[in-house]
Amino acid sequence: MSGTLISAKEAMKRIDGADERHFVAQLGTGYVSLSKNRQYFRGYSFFTSKFPAKELHELPNDFVARHLVEMSIVTEAVQTSFNARKMNVALFGNNFPHVHWNIIPRYGTDPLPEDAIWSIDREIVESVHPSDEDLSSIRDQLKLGIRRLANRHEIEVSFECEPRPGMPS
């Protein structure tokens, strides 16, 4: 596959200004990170393609197939780790033209549980900023969920922010 591999650190910074504290895991096709600004929805995460593409259809079909399976695993891990009532998943890239999924857990306590989160006042959505201790707890919960599902689906996962030799790409 052509193109330069993006680092997890660069992806997190470009998507929502996050840093290494928000990194969760590295799968074969992408990185999992917690949103820095949207933890009102506890566990709100991103799954970012390692390879550059503005649109999903610009990536090779075999990569897309693997990426979608991994995105589904990350979504299930978020839902089960945080007992979300419903999951919203969206592929954007307007601010950062690189394939990355917004993985959004929804709860019965949401102000507008039947609507998209974009209908909720942005000040509410961005009102929760976990302490380092709470952020670590959220990250650890999600790591456990991803590890369990990766083992079940026989998908390699790393919890190191930097690329590891031997990690599939």
C-alpha positions as CSV (number, residue, x, y, z in Angstrom):
1,M,0.0,0.0,0.0
2,S,1.4,3.4,-0.9
3,G,1.4,6.4,1.2
4,T,3.1,7.4,4.5
5,L,2.1,5.7,7.6
6,I,0.6,8.2,10.1
7,S,1.7,8.0,13.7
8,A,-0.8,7.6,16.5
9,K,0.5,10.8,18.1
10,E,0.0,12.8,14.9
11,A,-3.5,11.4,14.4
12,M,-4.6,12.2,18.0
13,K,-3.2,15.7,17.8
14,R,-4.8,16.4,14.4
15,I,-8.2,15.0,15.2
16,D,-9.0,16.7,18.5
17,G,-5.8,17.9,20.1
18,A,-5.3,14.8,22.2
19,D,-1.9,13.5,23.5
20,E,-0.4,10.2,24.5
21,R,-2.6,10.0,27.6
22,H,-5.6,9.5,25.2
23,F,-4.0,6.6,23.3
24,V,-5.6,3.2,23.8
25,A,-4.5,0.6,21.3
26,Q,-3.0,-0.2,17.9
27,L,-4.7,-2.7,15.7
28,G,-3.5,-3.9,12.3
29,T,-5.2,-1.2,10.3
30,G,-5.6,1.7,12.8
31,Y,-5.2,3.3,16.1
32,V,-7.8,3.7,18.9
33,S,-7.8,6.8,21.0
34,L,-10.1,8.5,23.4
35,S,-11.6,11.9,22.5
36,K,-10.0,14.7,24.5
37,N,-13.1,17.0,24.2
38,R,-16.1,14.7,24.3
39,Q,-15.9,12.5,27.4
40,Y,-19.4,13.7,28.3
41,F,-20.1,10.5,26.3
42,R,-17.9,8.4,28.5
43,G,-15.7,6.3,26.2
44,Y,-16.1,8.5,23.1
45,S,-13.3,7.2,20.9
46,F,-11.7,7.5,17.5
47,F,-10.5,4.7,15.3
48,T,-8.0,6.1,12.8
49,S,-6.6,4.4,9.7
50,K,-2.8,4.1,9.8
51,F,-2.7,4.9,6.1
52,P,-3.6,8.2,4.4
53,A,-6.9,8.4,2.5
54,K,-9.5,11.1,2.6
55,E,-12.2,8.6,1.8
56,L,-12.7,4.9,2.7
57,H,-13.1,3.9,-1.0
58,E,-9.6,5.3,-1.7
59,L,-8.0,2.4,0.3
60,P,-7.5,-1.1,-1.1
61,N,-10.5,-3.4,-0.7
62,D,-8.6,-6.0,1.4
63,F,-7.5,-3.2,3.8
64,V,-11.0,-1.8,4.0
65,A,-12.4,-5.2,4.8
66,R,-9.9,-5.6,7.7
67,H,-10.4,-2.0,8.8
68,L,-14.2,-2.4,9.0
69,V,-13.9,-5.6,11.1
70,E,-11.5,-3.9,13.4
71,M,-13.7,-0.8,13.7
72,S,-16.6,-3.1,14.6
73,I,-14.5,-4.7,17.3
74,V,-13.6,-1.3,18.7
75,T,-17.3,-0.2,18.7
76,E,-18.3,-3.4,20.5
77,A,-15.5,-2.9,23.0
78,V,-16.7,0.7,23.7
79,Q,-20.3,-0.4,24.1
80,T,-19.5,-3.4,26.4
81,S,-16.8,-1.5,28.4
82,F,-19.1,1.4,29.3
83,N,-22.6,-0.2,29.2
84,A,-23.8,2.1,26.5
85,R,-27.4,1.8,25.5
86,K,-26.7,2.5,21.8
87,M,-23.7,3.2,19.6
88,N,-23.3,5.9,17.0
89,V,-20.5,5.5,14.5
90,A,-19.6,8.2,12.0
91,L,-16.8,8.6,9.4
92,F,-15.9,12.2,9.0
93,G,-12.7,14.0,8.1
94,N,-13.7,17.5,7.3
95,N,-11.2,19.1,9.7
96,F,-8.5,16.3,9.3
97,P,-8.8,14.8,5.8
98,H,-7.8,11.3,6.9
99,V,-10.1,8.3,7.5
100,H,-11.1,8.2,11.1
101,W,-14.3,7.0,12.8
102,N,-16.0,8.7,15.7
103,I,-17.2,5.9,18.0
104,I,-19.9,7.4,20.2
105,P,-21.5,5.6,23.1
106,R,-25.0,6.8,23.9
107,Y,-26.6,6.5,27.3
108,G,-30.2,6.8,28.7
109,T,-29.0,10.0,30.5
110,D,-28.2,11.8,27.2
111,P,-30.0,15.2,26.9
112,L,-31.4,14.1,23.5
113,P,-31.0,10.3,23.4
114,E,-33.1,10.0,20.2
115,D,-31.1,12.6,18.2
116,A,-27.5,12.8,16.9
117,I,-25.0,14.3,19.4
118,W,-24.6,17.2,17.0
119,S,-28.1,18.3,18.1
120,I,-26.8,18.8,21.7
121,D,-25.4,22.1,22.7
122,R,-21.6,21.9,22.1
123,E,-20.9,23.4,25.5
124,I,-22.6,20.4,27.1
125,V,-20.9,17.9,24.9
126,E,-17.5,19.4,25.6
127,S,-18.1,20.1,29.3
128,V,-16.5,16.9,30.8
129,H,-12.7,16.9,31.1
130,P,-11.7,13.8,33.1
131,S,-8.8,14.1,35.6
132,D,-5.7,12.1,34.7
133,E,-6.8,9.4,37.1
134,D,-10.3,9.2,35.6
135,L,-8.8,9.3,32.0
136,S,-6.5,6.4,33.0
137,S,-9.5,4.4,34.3
138,I,-11.5,5.0,31.1
139,R,-8.5,4.0,29.0
140,D,-7.9,0.8,31.1
141,Q,-11.6,-0.2,30.8
142,L,-11.4,0.1,27.1
143,K,-8.1,-1.7,26.8
144,L,-9.7,-4.7,28.6
145,G,-12.6,-4.7,26.3
146,I,-10.4,-4.5,23.2
147,R,-8.1,-7.2,24.5
148,R,-11.0,-9.6,25.1
149,L,-12.5,-9.1,21.7
150,A,-9.2,-9.1,19.9
151,N,-8.4,-12.5,21.5
152,R,-11.8,-13.8,20.5
153,H,-11.4,-12.7,16.9
154,E,-7.7,-13.6,16.8
155,I,-6.7,-10.1,15.9
156,E,-3.3,-8.8,17.0
157,V,-3.3,-5.7,19.3
158,S,-0.7,-3.6,20.9
159,F,-1.1,-1.1,23.7
160,E,2.1,0.8,22.8
161,C,1.7,4.1,21.1
162,E,4.6,3.7,18.8
163,P,4.6,1.2,15.9
164,R,6.0,-2.2,16.9
165,P,8.1,-4.3,14.6
166,G,5.9,-7.2,13.4
167,M,2.6,-5.4,13.8
168,P,0.6,-6.0,10.7
169,S,0.0,-2.9,8.6
